[in-house]
Amino acid sequence: MRVFITGATGLIGLAVTAELLSAGHTATALTRSDASAARATAAGAEPLRGGLADLEVLRAGVEQADGVIHLAFSNDFSSSEALARGIAEESAALATLGESLIGTGKPLVTVSGTPHVVGRASTEDDPLPTDGLVGGRSVSVTRALELASRGVRSSAVRLPRTVHNQGEGGFAGLLTQFARQSAIAGYPGDGAQRWPAVHALDAAVLFRLALEEAPAGSSWHAVADEGDTVRDIVAVIGRRLGLPVRSLPAENFGPLGPVFATDQPASASRTRAELGWEPTRPSLLADLENIQA
């Protein structure tokens, strides 16, 4: 299968590209710069120059593909305004990808986060929240899944708060960045809130399975660790960086502070049972031992 991938040169995208190629697929990667085009080529993908805002380029990528995996996002969390711009850009891009596939029966695999459910681990059957800071992303994903009724084999892989590889990536990676900047390994609240996690190489396998097998309109959880406490996560970060560990006000973490403070474990029981996905890579706490001071 020839697969068009947005976000193919990020931490998750490179893992997905490698997984697809190892399974005999070919990949075309949307690339915004010479540097990302070089990374895509080195990974074995054919670069297609453009960004999420280049809707005609997206349509061209879909036309030559047998399936699409959408991973790209601006990842600018510097302010609420910047985050809103990124969500609006992604919404238009995902709508374009979906509309270009209507009536083809081809797969469209998109990405969201695992939802937050009070008092328990969320499951694949829980709806995505469409309110709050990042609710707009859930709206876009929900619309993509609704294209199942219009001849698109759309599915969503819900990623946990941290997708990691060699101690980098996800919300845990952001906490590492904050620690380096402030010289304090901090966590909001009492640190008892739980975050799910998955290794990028395990997540990549699930993206491939969804591309190859997922029924139209389905959602899946790429969750290996159901929920590590943020206090435990930051304890490893602080030890690896040689920094003090302490609680800090949620506002110290910028617009994501309220999200960081939320208890949000997640389960992948149905994903494992129905798609046969079984993560085998190191856990988050073990992988954080790769952080370099």
Stockholm file with secondary structure:
# STOCKHOLM 1.0

chainA/1-293         MRVFITGATGLIGLAVTAELLSAGHTATALTRSDASAARATAAGAEPLRGGLADLEVLRAGVEQADGVIHLAFSNDFSSSEALARGIAEESAALATLGESLIGTGKPLVTVSGTPHVVGRASTEDDPLPTDGLVGGRSVSVTRALELASRGVRSSAVRLPRTVHNQGEGGFAGLLTQFARQSAIAGYPGDGAQRWPAVHALDAAVLFRLALEEAPAGSSWHAVADEGDTVRDIVAVIGRRLGLPVRSLPAENFGPLGPVFATDQPASASRTRAELGWEPTRPSLLADLENIQA
#=GR chainA/1-293 SS CEEEEESTTSHHHHHHHHHHHHTTCEEEEEESSHHHHHHHHHHTCEEEECCTTCHHHHHHHHHTCSEEEECCCCCCCSSHHHHHHHHHHHHHHHHHHHHHHTTTCCEEEEEEECCCCTTSCBCTTSCCCCSSTTHHHHHHHHHHHHGGGGTCEEEEEEECSEEEBTTBSHHHHHHHHHHHHHTSEEEETTSCCEEEEEEHHHHHHHHHHHHHHCCTTEEEECCSEEEEEHHHHHHHHHHHHTCCEEEECGGGGGGGHHHHTSCCCBCCHHHHHHHCCCCCSCCHHHHGGGCCC
#=GC SS_cons         CEEEEESTTSHHHHHHHHHHHHTTCEEEEEESSHHHHHHHHHHTCEEEECCTTCHHHHHHHHHTCSEEEECCCCCCCSSHHHHHHHHHHHHHHHHHHHHHHTTTCCEEEEEEECCCCTTSCBCTTSCCCCSSTTHHHHHHHHHHHHGGGGTCEEEEEEECSEEEBTTBSHHHHHHHHHHHHHTSEEEETTSCCEEEEEEHHHHHHHHHHHHHHCCTTEEEECCSEEEEEHHHHHHHHHHHHTCCEEEECGGGGGGGHHHHTSCCCBCCHHHHHHHCCCCCSCCHHHHGGGCCC
//
